[in-house]
Amino acid sequence: AIAFGDGIDWNAEGRRAARESAADADAGEMLANIHAAIRGEGEKWAAGLRVVDCGCNIGRFYPQFAAVGFEYCGLDQAAEALTIARARFPEARFIDTFLWDARWPSYFGPFDVALCNAVLQHNTHAEKHRILPRIAESLRQGGLFAFQESTVIDQTPTQLRHEEWIAIAQTYGFTL
């Protein structure tokens, strides 16, 4: 079992998600928000934009990005989850790596969009400080970092309050 941060077994999580078919209800909302940030409301997607899905697990966002012509690369450290992702979407690119060990140039970057959906909240604060600079270096000048994480009232070993998420993103040059 691969466990870090909050100790979740991500291979087991991948198996569970695959059993449940893993249709993600907020994938459409996340994509709409990314669309608005990149192109503005009402404009069309530009095919060929590059997205890196950091912590992709079984690749549940891949179909939405592929449908609008994005080049997709999913990164995760859970080998079993990636095996499921590759079986579901053999045409997609999935790479087995911890986010802090990612070797961006070899993944066809720089990327236009880096995505973390409920990923950083499972890492310790020290791990976040290893991951975020790696994500920043993966993006082209003017690229977008879209992250959606839960917030808490009181900070825990892995969770942050709303203001702390903003501060940590700004530490690595991201603007809101």
N, C-alpha and C positions, 0 to 999 in steps of 0.2 A: 504494500500500500504506500502511496506517495502522500505524505501529509506535511504541511508546513503552515505557518501562520496560525489559523484557528483550528488546524488538525483535521479538516475534512478530507476524506479519502475521495479524491477526484475521479479515480477509476470507477469506484462504486457509484459515484454521482453520475458519471457517463452512462453506466449500465442502466441506472434508474431512469434517466432522461430518455434513453433509447426505448425502454419498455413503455414509457408513457407517450411515445411518439414526439415529444419535445417540441410541439408547436408553440412558439413563444408569442404570447399575446402582445407584449410590448415591442416586438421586433418592428412592426409597422410604425409605431409611434417614434421609436428611436430613429428609424430611417427617415421619417418625415422631418424630424428635428435636424438631422444631419443635412438633409436636402435644403432646408431653409437656411442653414448657416453657410452652406457652400454657394448656393445659387440664388437664394432669395425665393420668396413665395411666388408660385406661378410660372417659374422658369423650368425648362427641361433639364434633366440630368445630362451630363456630358459623359458619354461612353468612354471607357478607358481610364477613368480615375482609379487610383490604386488605394485599396483599403487593407489595413492590417488589423485583424481581430485578435486582440491580446487576451488570452484566456478563453479561447474559442470552444473548449470542451468538445462536444460532438458536432460543432459547426452549424448550429441552428440559425445563424444569421446569413450564412452563405446564400441560400436561395433568393433572399430579398436583394442582396447586393448584385448577384449575377443577373437577376431579372432587369436591372437598370443599367447593365453593362459595365459594372465595376470589375477591375482585376482584383481578385481576393487572395489573401494569404492569412491562414489561421495559425496561431501559435498557442501551444499548450504543453504542459509538462506531463500530462496523464496519457501514457502510451495506449492504454485500453480505450480511452475516450477517443483518441485520434484514430485508432483502428476502426472504430465505429464511424467516425466522420469520413474517413477515406472510403469505407464501404458504401456509405450513403451517397457521397458526392465524389466519385473517382476523378472527375475532371478538375476538382479544386486542389489548391496547394495547401497542405497542412504540414507544419514543422513541429517536431518534438523538442522543446526547449523550455527551460525556466525563463521567465521574462527578463530577469536580470542578466542572463547569459546570451540573450539574442544577438545574433550576428547579422545586423540589418543589411549591409550591402549585398550579401549573398541571397537575399529574399526578393530581389527585383525592385527594391526601394530606390529613391525615397518615396514615401507614401504621401498621398493627399489627405488621407484620413487614418487616424489611429483610434480604435474603439476599445473601451473597457466597459463591459456591462456587468456590474456586480462581481468584479474581479478583485480590485484593490482592497475592498472591504474584508477580504479573507487573508490578507497579508499583514504581518506585523508592521509597525511603523518603520522599523529599520529596513524591512524588505521593500516598503513603498519608496523609501529614499534610494534604493538600488534600482528600482524599476522605472520610476518617472524620468530620470535623466536619459535612460535608454530609449524610452518612448519619444522624448523630445528630439533626440538625435535621428530617429527614424523618419521624421517628417520633413518634407520639402519646406522651403521658406514660405510662410503663409499657410501651411497645412493646418488641419483641424484635429484637435484632440477631443473626442466625444467620450465622456465618461459619465456613468450613471451608477451611483453607489448609495447604499442606505446611510442614513444619518442617525445619530443617537443623541440623547440629552447629555449624557456624561461619557466622555471618552473611555474606551476599553482598550485592551492590548491590540486589537485589530480595527476597531470602529472609530470613526471620527464624528465630531459635531459638524454641522453645516459650515460654520465659519472656518473650521480647521481644514475641511476639504478645499475650500477656496484658497486658503493660505498655502497649503502644500502644492497645489497646482501652480500658483503664482511663483513659488520658490524656484520652479524649473522653467520659468519664462512663458508660461501659458497665461493668456488673458481671457477674461470672461466677458 
